[in-house]
Amino acid sequence: MGNIKELIKGLISDIRLLIYPGKAEEFFKKLKIHSPRYMIKYILVSGIFLFLGYFLDYAFGMSVFFGYLAGFTHPFYTSIRKALTWYLVAVSIPIVMGLSLNLFGEKLVKRKVGLDESIAIVAYSTVLGLVSGIFKSLLETWIIHILLIAYCLYLLYTAIRIRFGFEKAVSCFIFLVVVACIAVMIVFKFVAFILGLLIL
């Protein structure tokens, strides 16, 4: 329990720095390297906010409203399944990107990138997108979620540029974005299929 409290405290502290572009650059210069296990917990905890936001949207929010207009509704269990699907997709993507950076780091940035560093770079770059998922719960605030996802792309590029240099930043950034897009499609279909079998 103490570890979770410490993780949440660190998460809040990180968000306060990463939300400002100027402070974000300094953040990545002094990147806090933790174990891959810690960073995966960090991603999973951050994603809880996304799960709650998507669940509230599917159960009570604008998705329900537009569903009624289209002539269908979301049963309660369907809201859980859809929110869980997006949660599993969202937390999988940073992990896949981190593993890819670790595996292909020497080709991309001409040096070996340790698993602890690669997952840390991607986790910190995407944390605002995960946490801002809570804003999906309201019609008035969902745009904040979209904007912060876009901001995460800036953070990812900034992190790569600062850690590996400007010359290698563009190709590495494009590679990771392509990996993320492919991973979203594969993981989404796989998770939706599995949950469709488990939650009927």
C-alpha positions in Angstrom: 0.0 0.0 0.0 2.9 2.3 0.8 4.4 1.8 -2.6 1.1 2.7 -4.3 0.9 5.9 -2.2 4.5 6.8 -3.1 3.7 6.1 -6.8 0.6 8.3 -6.8 2.6 11.1 -5.0 5.3 10.8 -7.7 2.6 10.8 -10.5 1.1 14.0 -9.2 4.6 15.6 -9.0 5.4 14.5 -12.5 2.2 15.9 -14.0 2.9 19.3 -12.4 6.2 19.4 -14.3 5.2 17.8 -17.5 2.1 20.0 -18.1 4.5 23.0 -18.8 6.6 22.6 -21.9 9.6 24.5 -20.4 9.7 22.4 -17.3 9.1 19.2 -19.4 12.4 19.8 -21.2 14.2 20.1 -17.8 12.3 17.0 -16.6 13.7 14.8 -19.5 17.2 16.2 -19.0 17.1 14.9 -15.4 15.0 11.9 -16.3 14.2 9.7 -13.2 15.1 6.2 -14.2 13.2 3.5 -12.3 12.9 -0.2 -12.8 10.7 -1.4 -15.7 8.5 -3.1 -13.1 7.9 0.3 -11.3 7.2 2.1 -14.6 4.7 -0.6 -15.7 2.9 0.0 -12.4 3.1 3.7 -13.1 1.4 3.2 -16.4 -1.3 0.9 -15.0 -2.2 3.3 -12.2 -2.3 6.3 -14.6 -4.6 4.4 -16.8 -7.2 4.0 -14.1 -8.2 7.6 -14.7 -8.8 6.8 -18.3 -10.9 3.7 -17.4 -13.1 5.8 -15.1 -13.6 8.5 -17.6 -14.5 6.2 -20.4 -16.8 4.1 -18.2 -18.7 7.2 -17.0 -19.0 8.3 -20.6 -20.3 5.0 -21.9 -22.6 4.5 -18.9 -23.9 8.0 -18.3 -22.3 10.5 -20.6 -22.4 11.8 -24.2 -22.1 8.3 -25.6 -25.4 7.4 -24.0 -27.0 10.6 -25.4 -25.8 10.0 -29.0 -26.7 6.3 -28.6 -30.3 7.3 -27.9 -30.3 9.5 -30.9 -29.0 6.6 -33.0 -31.6 4.2 -31.5 -29.4 2.0 -29.3 -28.3 2.0 -25.7 -25.3 0.8 -23.8 -26.1 -1.8 -21.1 -24.1 -1.4 -17.9 -21.9 -4.4 -18.6 -21.2 -3.1 -22.1 -20.0 0.1 -20.6 -17.6 -1.8 -18.4 -16.4 -3.9 -21.4 -15.8 -0.9 -23.6 -14.0 1.1 -20.9 -11.9 -1.9 -20.0 -11.0 -2.4 -23.7 -9.7 1.1 -24.0 -7.9 0.9 -20.7 -6.0 -2.3 -21.8 -5.2 -0.7 -25.2 -4.0 2.5 -23.6 -1.7 0.9 -21.1 -0.4 -1.5 -23.6 0.8 1.1 -26.1 3.5 2.8 -23.9 4.8 -0.7 -22.9 5.0 -1.8 -26.5 6.7 1.5 -27.5 9.2 1.2 -24.7 10.0 -2.4 -25.7 10.5 -1.3 -29.3 12.8 1.5 -28.3 14.8 -1.0 -26.2 15.0 -3.5 -29.1 15.8 -1.2 -31.9 17.6 1.6 -30.0 21.0 0.9 -31.5 19.7 1.2 -35.0 17.6 4.2 -34.3 19.8 6.3 -32.0 23.2 4.6 -32.4 23.5 3.6 -28.8 22.0 0.9 -26.6 18.9 2.0 -24.8 18.2 0.1 -21.6 14.8 -1.2 -20.9 14.5 1.0 -17.8 15.3 4.1 -19.8 13.1 3.3 -22.8 10.0 2.5 -20.8 10.6 5.6 -18.6 10.8 7.9 -21.7 7.6 6.6 -23.1 5.7 6.3 -19.8 6.4 9.9 -18.8 5.6 11.1 -22.3 2.2 9.5 -22.3 1.1 9.9 -18.7 -0.9 13.1 -19.4 -2.9 11.3 -22.1 -3.7 8.4 -19.7 -4.7 10.6 -16.7 -6.7 13.0 -18.9 -9.0 10.1 -19.9 -11.1 11.2 -16.9 -12.2 14.2 -18.9 -13.9 11.9 -21.4 -16.7 11.6 -18.9 -18.2 14.9 -19.7 -19.2 16.5 -23.1 -17.8 19.8 -21.9 -14.4 18.5 -21.1 -13.6 15.6 -23.5 -11.7 18.1 -25.8 -9.1 18.4 -23.0 -8.4 14.7 -23.3 -7.9 15.0 -27.1 -5.6 18.1 -26.6 -3.5 16.3 -24.0 -3.1 13.2 -26.2 -1.8 15.6 -28.9 0.5 17.2 -26.3 1.9 13.8 -25.5 3.3 13.6 -29.0 5.2 16.8 -28.3 6.5 15.4 -25.1 7.6 12.2 -26.8 9.5 14.1 -29.4 11.0 16.4 -26.8 12.1 13.4 -24.7 13.7 11.7 -27.7 15.5 15.0 -28.8 16.9 15.6 -25.3 17.9 12.1 -24.6 19.3 11.1 -28.0 20.0 14.4 -29.9 18.2 16.4 -32.6 19.7 14.5 -35.5 18.2 11.2 -34.4 14.9 12.6 -33.0 12.7 12.7 -36.1 13.4 9.1 -37.3 13.0 7.7 -33.8 9.9 9.6 -33.2 8.3 8.5 -36.5 9.2 4.9 -35.8 7.6 5.0 -32.3 4.4 6.6 -33.6 4.1 4.0 -36.4 4.7 1.3 -33.8 2.0 2.8 -31.6 -0.6 3.0 -34.5 0.0 -0.7 -35.5 -0.1 -1.7 -31.8 -3.4 0.1 -31.3 -5.1 -1.8 -34.1 -3.7 -5.2 -33.1 -4.2 -4.8 -29.3 -7.7 -3.3 -29.7 -8.9 -6.2 -31.9 -7.4 -8.8 -29.7 -8.7 -7.3 -26.4 -12.2 -6.7 -27.9 -12.3 -10.3 -29.0 -11.2 -11.7 -25.7 -13.5 -9.5 -23.6 -16.4 -10.2 -26.0 -16.0 -13.9 -25.2 -15.6 -13.3 -21.4 -18.3 -10.7 -21.0 -21.4 -11.7 -22.9 
